[in-house]
Amino acid sequence: MNSLVSDPIESVGTAAGVFLVLVGIATLVGMPWAHKSGGAVLMLGQIVGALSAVGVGAGLAWLVRTQK
């Protein structure tokens, strides 16, 4: 067994958390609110969804890394 990681699922959870954070940040950097065809409700939904992805990803990575 690998001496660096005691649980192989830990690395999968950490990678998934980092991926979600990156997707959320990429969505915010892509400025979904710049496209006015959807209206204000769609704009707010995209921003809330991107921030939620960052929060869930950070929470998942933190949870996986602190559970021993």
C-alpha positions, 0 to 999 in steps of 0.5 A: 500500500502507498505510504503517502495516502492511507486511504485511496478514496481520499485522493479521489475525494480531494481531486473531486473537490479541487475540480469543483472549485476550479469549475466554479472559479472558471465559471465566474471568470467567464462572466456568465452575466455578460450575456444579457439574453437570459435576464437577471434571474438567469444571471443570478442563478449562474452566479449562485451556482458557481459560488455553490460549486466553489463552496461544495468543492472546498467543503468536500476537499476539507472534509476528506482531508480532515477525516482520519 
